[in-house]
Amino acid sequence: MEGLPAAACVGESMAVLLPGRPGPLEDVPSFRPASGGAEANVARGLAALGVPAAWIGRVGDDGFGRRVVRDLAAGGVDVRGVSVDPRRPTGLYVKEAGPGGSVLHYYRDGSAGSAIGPSVLDDPDAGPLLNAAGLVHLSGITAALSDSALELTRALLLRPRRPGRLVSFDLNWRPALWRRRDPSVLRPLLNAADIVLLGADEAADVLGTGDPGELRALLPGPATLVVKDDAHSATALTRDAAVTAPALDVEVVEPVGAGDAFAAGYLAGTLRGYGPRRCLRLGHLAAAATLVVPGDHGPPPPPALVDELLHASPGVWAATTVRASGVARPPRAEQVEEGTR
């Protein structure tokens, strides 16, 4: 296969209905179609940052499925590994916007995406994409969808690594998906990954602690553990060091999708060989770009601005604000002064 991706993201993508205005669903006169899903969001975020990425999953033979594939392809994602299920529908979620934030209503039971399984590894289209990728990205959402999806997650985490190949795992804790399943399977899955991403709050729910040092002791397997402290900071812990980078000041429009964007930014930095601090900053930048839009995806700043901020002094980074209208930085004189201290 020509043009094989650097990263392959495996999981479920869903159609999304975004309300035309805030309010209870029964009072919303119209909805705007879109697409979402954690692993697909990461693939789209990687592609937006210039990293060739594929999404591997299943959609139904319906308009929602065709919309999902079309949206991902338009976002630069390789969709050759997508299979179409003739019997099961594409999953769907509907966003309800209100003064206290958004509520997501999921319609994914029995979806095409939940039927993904180990047969993907031998698929003539998806298999080569997985084998060629330098990074395979998974999440706890896929592990919760079905027995077959959990089996595939285990297979991808436990199969022998070729030199240079990484597997990343984002906890992505969704309590509703685990009501009829045993979440204790998550700890060995996390421990089998090379890179683990998780929020301190969700780690406390699943593993009993959100403290980065305690999590590092609980999960000795991964080469890198990335712990996000809500909107405040993120810490990357290797086996012998820890680096923390504060989040940017963001005027938030909608938080949905920001965690996936952070993962895309951090993983893009990893694939480019960046050090921990630059990887964390790229994660924060990608998350900020998504926080200021109403959907699940926000375009990253121009590459020159991204590079400038990745190398900015701590003072300039702290003084930078991201709004829907753009990125506001301190005046050039302040940047020079800060950078020379």
GIPEUR-V378689 format. One record per residue. N is the residue number from 0. NEAR is the number of other ideal C-beta (glycine too) atoms within 10 Angstrom. Layout:
<<N:NEAR> <N:NEAR>>
//
This chain:
<<0:14> <1:3> <2:9> <3:16> <4:26> <5:18> <6:28> <7:28> <8:35> <9:27> <10:30> <11:29> <12:32> <13:25> <14:26> <15:25> <16:20> <17:20> <18:21> <19:12> <20:9> <21:12> <22:14> <23:11> <24:14> <25:6> <26:9> <27:18> <28:8> <29:9> <30:14> <31:12> <32:14> <33:18> <34:27> <35:26> <36:30> <37:26> <38:26> <39:32> <40:28> <41:34> <42:34> <43:29> <44:33> <45:30> <46:23> <47:23> <48:24> <49:14> <50:22> <51:19> <52:32> <53:29> <54:34> <55:29> <56:29> <57:26> <58:29> <59:23> <60:14> <61:18> <62:11> <63:22> <64:26> <65:15> <66:17> <67:33> <68:21> <69:12> <70:21> <71:26> <72:15> <73:10> <74:21> <75:16> <76:26> <77:23> <78:21> <79:16> <80:24> <81:22> <82:16> <83:15> <84:19> <85:8> <86:9> <87:19> <88:20> <89:28> <90:29> <91:21> <92:16> <93:17> <94:23> <95:17> <96:19> <97:11> <98:6> <99:6> <100:11> <101:15> <102:12> <103:12> <104:11> <105:14> <106:15> <107:19> <108:9> <109:12> <110:25> <111:28> <112:29> <113:22> <114:19> <115:26> <116:17> <117:14> <118:14> <119:23> <120:14> <121:8> <122:14> <123:8> <124:15> <125:23> <126:16> <127:15> <128:24> <129:20> <130:14> <131:15> <132:24> <133:17> <134:23> <135:25> <136:30> <137:26> <138:28> <139:25> <140:22> <141:28> <142:26> <143:24> <144:24> <145:19> <146:10> <147:15> <148:25> <149:18> <150:15> <151:24> <152:29> <153:17> <154:13> <155:23> <156:21> <157:12> <158:13> <159:5> <160:12> <161:8> <162:4> <163:7> <164:16> <165:19> <166:21> <167:24> <168:28> <169:29> <170:22> <171:23> <172:22> <173:16> <174:11> <175:9> <176:19> <177:17> <178:9> <179:7> <180:15> <181:8> <182:17> <183:9> <184:16> <185:21> <186:13> <187:13> <188:22> <189:25> <190:15> <191:18> <192:24> <193:18> <194:22> <195:25> <196:29> <197:26> <198:21> <199:19> <200:12> <201:19> <202:25> <203:16> <204:13> <205:19> <206:19> <207:11> <208:14> <209:20> <210:14> <211:20> <212:12> <213:14> <214:22> <215:17> <216:10> <217:16> <218:20> <219:9> <220:14> <221:22> <222:12> <223:19> <224:25> <225:27> <226:23> <227:27> <228:16> <229:12> <230:17> <231:10> <232:15> <233:27> <234:20> <235:24> <236:22> <237:13> <238:11> <239:5> <240:8> <241:14> <242:16> <243:16> <244:20> <245:16> <246:24> <247:21> <248:15> <249:21> <250:13> <251:15> <252:14> <253:19> <254:15> <255:20> <256:24> <257:26> <258:24> <259:30> <260:28> <261:29> <262:30> <263:31> <264:29> <265:31> <266:31> <267:27> <268:24> <269:26> <270:19> <271:14> <272:8> <273:16> <274:11> <275:22> <276:16> <277:20> <278:27> <279:27> <280:25> <281:27> <282:30> <283:27> <284:26> <285:31> <286:29> <287:29> <288:24> <289:30> <290:25> <291:19> <292:14> <293:17> <294:17> <295:24> <296:21> <297:24> <298:13> <299:21> <300:18> <301:10> <302:10> <303:8> <304:15> <305:20> <306:13> <307:16> <308:22> <309:17> <310:12> <311:19> <312:16> <313:13> <314:15> <315:19> <316:23> <317:13> <318:18> <319:21> <320:14> <321:24> <322:15> <323:13> <324:8> <325:11> <326:19> <327:12> <328:17> <329:17> <330:9> <331:8> <332:8> <333:14> <334:18> <335:11> <336:14> <337:17> <338:13> <339:7> <340:7>>
//
